[in-house]
């Protein structure tokens, strides 16, 4: 009974950690994309390859961070990698889209 509870808790903490990191990385990538494309017309900024490179870097940077946080990425299945990529992309797309639509300028 105690082993099941400990395993369930460990799995829950793993899921929360992966989801939180993917979400924060996506939002951070959206902000960085906005800073990089600052001053450009939103239509031009939206087609920037540099912003896509920021997204890819945010996705790839999460794997070493997860290892530092104690998550064994060697046990990740393709579904886990797709989940991390999709969550990061989704939050990046929404946050950068809001920043582009509102023509927000950041003080960086």
C-alpha positions, 0 to 999 in steps of 0.5 A: 500500500505504501509503495503504491502511494509513493509511486503515485506521488512520484508520478504525479510530481513528475507530471506536474514538473514536466508540464510546468517547465514546458508551460514556462518555457513556452511563455518565455519563448513567446516573450523572447520572440517578441523582444527579437521581433520588436519594432517590426510589423506584426505580419512580418514578425509573425513570419520570422524564422528567428522566432521559430529558432527560439521555440526550438531552442526552448524545447531542446533546453528543457531536457537538460533542465529536467535531468537537473530537476531529477526527472529521468528523461531516459524513460521518456517515450515518444509520447512524452517528447511530443507532449513537451514539444506540443505544450511548449509550442502551444504556450509560445504560440498563444503568448507571442500571438497576444503580444503581436496582436496587441502590439506590445513593446517590452522594455528589454 
